[in-house]
């Protein structure tokens, strides 16, 4: 698996990828890096309320390109900050989640990307404001998610307390 990932990095050069949507429309994507946590890990935040569902955002290729771009930029930002951290935290705000935004194709490709090429980059995914739709969607895809990735999924209790965030 490591050999395949090294070969993928050598062939694809993901550290050179760019996201055309990010360049053309700053803030267009609903997922972005918002800083670093106390351990120096890059923190990503996404919100369904900020999502603009278009043919490009529903397209797995554009979504994966954006995610790879974010991950590679996060790696650079962690190194530049002098942090020894090498993983990322993903906060997913499910407020405003709607069925059309739940693409099984994108979920499959994200799972494959993390499993094959960034297996240790994801510290955990923290879902906030996850209602019935998110929990149902996750239950449907959980069987297809790599076990190591599934173990990194956290759902915030309601109401959210400081202790639940640590």
C-alpha positions as CSV (number, residue, x, y, z in Angstrom):
1,X,0.0,0.0,0.0
2,X,2.8,2.4,0.8
3,X,4.5,1.6,-2.4
4,X,1.3,2.4,-4.4
5,X,0.9,5.7,-2.6
6,X,4.5,6.7,-3.2
7,X,4.0,5.8,-6.9
8,X,0.8,7.9,-7.0
9,X,2.6,10.9,-5.4
10,X,5.4,10.5,-7.9
11,X,3.1,10.2,-10.9
12,X,0.4,12.7,-9.9
13,X,2.5,15.3,-8.0
14,X,-0.4,16.3,-5.6
15,X,1.8,19.0,-3.9
16,X,1.5,20.9,-7.2
17,X,-2.3,20.5,-7.6
18,X,-4.4,23.7,-7.5
19,X,-8.1,24.2,-7.2
20,X,-9.4,26.3,-10.1
21,X,-12.5,27.2,-8.1
22,X,-10.5,28.5,-5.2
23,X,-8.5,30.7,-7.6
24,X,-11.5,32.0,-9.5
25,X,-13.9,32.5,-6.6
26,X,-12.2,32.8,-3.2
27,X,-14.5,31.3,-0.5
28,X,-16.5,29.4,-3.1
29,X,-16.1,26.0,-1.4
30,X,-17.8,25.1,1.8
31,X,-14.7,23.4,3.1
32,X,-11.6,25.3,4.0
33,X,-8.7,25.4,6.4
34,X,-9.4,27.8,9.2
35,X,-6.2,27.5,11.3
36,X,-4.4,25.1,13.7
37,X,-5.5,23.5,16.9
38,X,-3.5,23.6,20.2
39,X,-1.5,20.6,19.0
40,X,-0.5,22.3,15.8
41,X,-2.8,20.2,13.6
42,X,-4.5,21.9,10.6
43,X,-8.2,22.4,11.2
44,X,-10.7,22.2,8.3
45,X,-14.2,23.5,8.6
46,X,-17.1,22.9,6.3
47,X,-20.7,23.9,6.5
48,X,-23.7,22.8,4.4
49,X,-25.2,26.2,4.9
50,X,-22.3,27.7,2.9
51,X,-22.6,25.0,0.2
52,X,-23.5,26.0,-3.3
53,X,-24.7,22.9,-5.1
54,X,-23.7,23.1,-8.7
55,X,-22.6,20.6,-11.3
56,X,-19.0,21.2,-10.2
57,X,-19.6,20.8,-6.5
58,X,-21.6,17.6,-7.1
59,X,-18.8,16.3,-9.3
60,X,-16.5,13.9,-7.5
61,X,-13.4,14.9,-9.6
62,X,-13.7,18.6,-8.6
63,X,-14.4,17.8,-5.0
64,X,-11.4,15.4,-4.8
65,X,-9.2,18.0,-6.5
66,X,-10.2,20.5,-3.9
67,X,-9.6,18.1,-1.0
68,X,-6.2,17.1,-2.2
69,X,-5.3,20.8,-2.7
70,X,-6.5,21.5,0.9
71,X,-4.5,18.6,2.3
72,X,-1.3,19.5,0.5
73,X,-1.7,23.2,1.6
74,X,-2.3,22.0,5.2
75,X,0.9,19.9,5.1
76,X,2.8,23.0,4.0
77,X,1.1,25.2,6.7
78,X,2.0,22.8,9.5
79,X,5.6,22.7,8.4
80,X,5.8,26.5,8.0
81,X,4.4,27.0,11.5
82,X,7.1,24.9,13.0
83,X,4.7,22.3,14.2
84,X,5.6,18.7,14.5
85,X,2.0,17.8,13.8
86,X,1.3,15.8,10.7
87,X,-2.5,15.2,10.8
88,X,-5.6,17.3,10.3
89,X,-8.9,17.8,12.2
90,X,-12.1,18.1,10.2
91,X,-15.1,19.9,11.7
92,X,-18.2,19.2,9.7
93,X,-21.1,21.5,10.5
94,X,-24.2,19.7,9.4
95,X,-26.6,22.6,9.8
96,X,-28.6,23.0,6.7
97,X,-27.6,19.5,5.3
98,X,-29.9,18.4,2.5
99,X,-30.3,15.2,0.5
100,X,-28.9,16.5,-2.8
101,X,-25.6,17.3,-1.0
102,X,-25.2,13.7,0.1
103,X,-23.3,12.2,-2.9
104,X,-22.3,8.6,-2.4
105,X,-19.8,8.9,-5.3
106,X,-18.0,11.8,-3.5
107,X,-18.1,9.9,-0.2
108,X,-16.6,6.8,-1.9
109,X,-13.8,8.8,-3.5
110,X,-13.0,10.7,-0.3
111,X,-12.8,7.4,1.6
112,X,-10.5,5.9,-1.1
113,X,-8.3,9.0,-1.1
114,X,-7.8,9.0,2.7
115,X,-7.4,5.2,2.8
116,X,-4.9,4.9,0.0
117,X,-2.9,8.1,0.0
118,X,-3.5,10.0,3.3
119,X,-4.2,7.2,5.9
120,X,-2.6,9.0,8.8
121,X,-3.3,12.6,7.9
122,X,-6.8,12.5,9.4
123,X,-6.8,12.8,13.2
124,X,-10.6,12.8,13.4
125,X,-13.8,14.2,11.9
126,X,-16.0,16.0,14.4
127,X,-19.6,16.4,13.3
128,X,-21.6,19.2,14.9
129,X,-25.4,19.8,14.5
130,X,-25.8,16.4,13.0
131,X,-29.4,15.7,12.7
132,X,-31.4,12.7,11.4
133,X,-30.2,13.1,7.8
134,X,-26.5,13.0,8.6
135,X,-26.8,10.1,11.0
136,X,-28.9,8.2,8.4
137,X,-26.4,9.0,5.6
138,X,-23.5,7.9,7.7
139,X,-25.2,4.7,8.8
140,X,-25.7,3.9,5.1
141,X,-22.1,4.4,4.1
142,X,-20.3,3.3,7.3
143,X,-20.1,-0.3,6.1
144,X,-18.0,0.9,3.1
145,X,-15.7,3.2,5.1
146,X,-12.3,1.9,6.1
147,X,-12.4,0.7,9.7
148,X,-9.6,3.0,10.7
149,X,-11.4,6.0,9.1
150,X,-14.7,5.1,10.7
151,X,-13.0,5.0,14.1
152,X,-12.1,8.6,13.7
153,X,-15.7,9.8,13.3
154,X,-17.1,11.8,16.3
155,X,-20.5,13.2,16.7
156,X,-20.9,16.2,19.0
157,X,-23.5,15.8,21.8
158,X,-26.3,18.3,22.0
159,X,-25.8,20.7,23.6
160,X,-22.1,21.0,22.9
161,X,-19.9,21.5,25.9
162,X,-16.2,22.5,26.2
163,X,-15.5,19.0,27.5
164,X,-17.0,17.3,24.5
165,X,-14.7,19.3,22.2
166,X,-11.5,18.1,23.9
